[in-house]
Amino acid sequence: MCAHVLVAEDDEKQAELIRRSLLAEGHTATVVHDGAAALSTARRLRPDLLVLDLMLPVLDGFGVCRELRGDDGELDVPVVMLTARSGEDDLLLGLELGADDYLTKPYSPRELMARIRTVLRRSGRGTGARGDDPAVRAAGLSVDPVRHEVRCDGAPVDVTPAEFQILLAMAAEPERVFTRRQLLQYTRGFDRSSTERAVDVHIMNLRRKIEADSRRPVRLLTVFGVGYKLSGRP
């Protein structure tokens, strides 16, 4: 079963380990590092499952879960909650707020993947389980994490795995400025020897594929001195 999983984990190394484990299982993943981004991305992306760290900055995991479960049932995404806390009160609160499973750190990636498989199977999520459209849309682009397809103004676009992960991350949060280091995290596992400068090459190649004039981009924009962002226009 292939699913698209949203990972909300503020520890970048831990988040990258989870992302690689998900890819090895045949899933796709989007990673965010704070609670506010987890909430906005879940609402926009509607993932098959959310891996949610409890101790997130801006808005903690309890707050994210409370907000998601309070959206009139519109976002019934399954949640696997991660925490360094082992107290019974935290466990009960997480489950009362609607977490489908609860894993205490430290844990093994194999155990987390097994929990994810169980929750996906129990909830009926993943490829072929839902009739809704999983594609993420921004700036005239459609990025489908299940079919691994990109379309620009309706026309198919051939992208590399690393380019796909960059576009998926940026389309999930249009107008957010990503640094090269942040974008590099999404290419790890595809470009093992990549440096931050390699991100510039990916961006240049993407512009050639999605811009009418790659020298005057209107979709994939440079924010000088910071990084790149995807335009939020439809």
C-alpha positions as CSV (number, residue, x, y, z in Angstrom):
1,M,0.0,0.0,0.0
2,C,1.4,3.4,-1.1
3,A,0.5,6.4,1.0
4,H,1.4,10.0,1.3
5,V,2.6,10.8,4.8
6,L,3.0,14.2,6.4
7,V,5.9,14.2,8.9
8,A,5.9,16.9,11.6
9,E,9.1,16.6,13.5
10,D,11.3,19.6,14.6
11,D,14.5,17.4,14.8
12,E,15.8,17.6,11.3
13,K,17.9,14.5,11.5
14,Q,15.1,12.5,13.0
15,A,12.7,13.8,10.3
16,E,15.1,12.8,7.6
17,L,15.4,9.3,9.0
18,I,11.6,9.0,9.1
19,R,11.4,10.3,5.5
20,R,14.0,7.9,4.2
21,S,12.3,5.0,6.0
22,L,8.9,6.0,4.4
23,L,10.5,6.1,0.9
24,A,12.0,2.7,1.5
25,E,8.5,1.4,2.3
26,G,7.2,2.8,-1.0
27,H,5.5,5.8,0.5
28,T,5.9,9.5,-0.3
29,A,6.5,12.1,2.4
30,T,6.3,15.8,3.1
31,V,8.3,17.1,6.1
32,V,7.5,20.2,8.2
33,H,9.2,21.3,11.4
34,D,6.7,23.2,13.5
35,G,3.0,22.8,14.5
36,A,1.7,25.7,12.5
37,A,3.2,24.3,9.3
38,A,1.9,20.9,10.1
39,L,-1.7,22.3,10.5
40,S,-1.6,24.4,7.3
41,T,0.0,21.6,5.3
42,A,-2.4,18.9,6.5
43,R,-5.3,21.1,5.5
44,R,-3.9,21.8,2.1
45,L,-2.3,18.5,1.3
46,R,-4.8,16.1,3.0
47,P,-2.2,13.3,3.6
48,D,-3.1,9.7,4.1
49,L,-1.4,9.8,7.5
50,L,0.3,12.3,9.9
51,V,3.4,11.4,11.9
52,L,3.2,14.0,14.6
53,D,5.9,14.9,17.2
54,L,4.4,16.1,20.4
55,M,7.0,18.7,21.3
56,L,6.8,20.9,18.2
57,P,7.6,24.6,18.3
58,V,4.9,27.3,17.6
59,L,2.0,24.8,18.2
60,D,2.6,21.5,20.0
61,G,1.3,18.2,18.8
62,F,-1.6,18.3,21.2
63,G,-2.7,21.6,19.7
64,V,-2.3,20.3,16.1
65,C,-4.4,17.2,16.9
66,R,-7.0,19.3,18.7
67,E,-7.3,21.7,15.7
68,L,-7.4,18.9,13.2
69,R,-10.1,16.9,15.1
70,G,-12.1,20.1,15.5
71,D,-12.5,20.8,11.8
72,D,-16.0,19.3,11.8
73,G,-14.6,16.0,10.8
74,E,-13.4,17.4,7.5
75,L,-9.8,16.3,8.3
76,D,-10.0,12.8,9.6
77,V,-6.4,12.0,8.8
78,P,-5.0,9.2,10.9
79,V,-2.3,10.4,13.4
80,V,0.7,8.5,14.8
81,M,2.0,10.6,17.7
82,L,5.7,10.6,18.7
83,T,6.9,11.8,22.1
84,A,9.8,11.7,24.5
85,R,7.2,11.7,27.3
86,S,6.3,8.4,28.7
87,G,3.7,9.5,31.3
88,E,0.3,7.9,31.2
89,D,-1.5,11.3,31.3
90,D,0.2,12.3,28.1
91,L,-0.7,9.0,26.4
92,L,-4.3,9.3,27.5
93,L,-4.6,12.9,26.4
94,G,-3.1,12.1,23.0
95,L,-5.6,9.2,22.5
96,E,-8.5,11.3,23.7
97,L,-7.6,14.0,21.1
98,G,-7.8,11.5,18.4
99,A,-4.3,10.0,17.9
100,D,-4.6,6.6,16.3
101,D,-1.3,5.4,17.8
102,Y,1.3,6.7,20.2
103,L,5.0,5.9,20.1
104,T,7.5,6.8,22.8
105,K,11.1,7.9,22.0
106,P,13.5,6.3,21.5
107,Y,12.0,4.0,19.0
108,S,13.3,2.0,16.0
109,P,12.4,3.1,12.5
110,R,11.2,-0.5,11.9
111,E,8.7,-0.2,14.8
112,L,7.4,3.1,13.5
113,M,7.0,1.7,9.9
114,A,5.1,-1.3,11.4
115,R,2.8,1.0,13.3
116,I,2.2,3.1,10.2
117,R,1.3,0.0,8.2
118,T,-1.1,-1.1,10.8
119,V,-2.8,2.4,11.0
120,L,-3.0,2.7,7.2
121,R,-4.5,-0.8,6.9
122,R,-7.0,-0.2,9.8
123,S,-8.1,3.2,8.3
124,G,-8.3,2.0,4.7
125,R,-6.0,4.8,3.6
126,G,-3.4,4.7,0.8
127,T,-3.4,4.0,-2.9
128,G,-6.8,2.9,-4.2
129,A,-8.5,3.4,-0.8
130,R,-9.8,6.9,-1.4
131,G,-11.7,8.5,-4.3
132,D,-10.5,12.0,-3.6
133,D,-7.7,13.7,-5.6
134,P,-4.4,13.6,-3.7
135,A,-2.7,16.2,-6.0
136,V,-1.3,19.4,-4.5
137,R,-1.8,22.5,-6.6
138,A,-0.1,25.9,-6.8
139,A,1.2,28.3,-9.4
140,G,-0.5,26.4,-12.2
141,L,1.2,23.2,-11.1
142,S,-0.4,19.9,-10.0
143,V,1.9,17.6,-8.0
144,D,0.5,14.1,-7.4
145,P,2.3,12.3,-4.6
146,V,0.5,9.0,-5.2
147,R,1.0,8.7,-8.9
148,H,4.3,10.6,-8.8
149,E,3.1,12.9,-11.6
150,V,3.7,16.6,-12.3
151,R,1.5,18.7,-14.6
152,C,2.0,22.3,-15.6
153,D,-1.1,24.0,-16.9
154,G,-2.5,20.5,-17.5
155,A,0.5,19.3,-19.5
156,P,2.6,16.4,-18.1
157,V,6.2,17.4,-17.0
158,D,9.0,14.9,-16.8
159,V,11.0,15.5,-13.5
160,T,13.7,13.6,-11.6
161,P,12.9,12.1,-8.2
162,A,14.8,14.9,-6.5
163,E,13.0,17.6,-8.5
164,F,9.7,15.9,-7.7
165,Q,10.4,16.1,-3.9
166,I,11.4,19.7,-4.1
167,L,8.2,20.6,-6.1
168,L,6.0,18.6,-3.7
169,A,7.4,20.4,-0.6
170,M,7.1,23.8,-2.2
171,A,3.6,23.2,-3.6
172,A,2.4,22.1,-0.2
173,E,3.4,25.5,1.2
174,P,3.2,28.2,-1.6
175,E,4.8,31.5,-0.8
176,R,6.9,29.9,1.9
177,V,10.6,30.8,1.4
178,F,12.8,27.6,1.5
179,T,16.5,27.9,2.1
180,R,18.9,25.8,0.1
181,R,19.7,23.7,3.2
182,Q,16.0,23.0,3.7
183,L,15.4,22.0,0.1
184,L,18.5,19.8,0.2
185,Q,16.9,17.7,2.9
186,Y,14.2,16.7,0.4
187,T,16.7,15.5,-2.2
188,R,18.7,13.3,0.2
189,G,18.4,9.6,-0.7
190,F,18.2,10.6,-4.4
191,D,21.4,12.7,-4.6
192,R,23.6,11.2,-1.8
193,S,26.6,13.4,-2.6
194,S,24.6,16.6,-3.1
195,T,25.7,20.0,-1.7
196,E,23.5,23.1,-1.2
197,R,24.8,24.4,-4.5
198,A,23.2,21.4,-6.2
199,V,19.9,22.8,-5.2
200,D,20.5,25.7,-7.6
201,V,21.0,23.2,-10.4
202,H,17.7,21.5,-9.5
203,I,15.9,24.9,-9.5
204,M,17.5,25.8,-12.8
205,N,16.3,22.6,-14.4
206,L,12.8,22.9,-13.0
207,R,12.5,26.4,-14.4
208,R,13.4,25.1,-17.8
209,K,10.5,22.6,-17.5
210,I,7.8,24.8,-15.9
211,E,8.5,28.4,-16.9
212,A,7.7,29.9,-20.3
213,D,11.0,31.8,-20.0
214,S,13.4,30.3,-17.5
215,R,15.3,33.6,-17.3
216,R,12.2,35.4,-16.2
217,P,10.5,33.0,-13.8
218,V,7.0,33.7,-12.6
219,R,6.3,30.5,-10.7
220,L,9.6,29.4,-9.1
221,L,11.0,32.5,-7.6
222,T,14.3,33.5,-6.1
223,V,14.3,35.4,-2.8
224,F,17.7,36.9,-2.8
225,G,19.9,36.2,0.1
226,V,17.5,33.6,1.4
227,G,16.4,30.9,-1.0
228,Y,13.4,30.0,-3.2
229,K,9.6,30.0,-3.1
230,L,6.8,28.9,-5.3
231,S,4.3,31.5,-6.2
232,G,0.9,31.2,-4.5
233,R,-1.1,32.3,-7.5
234,P,-3.5,29.6,-8.9
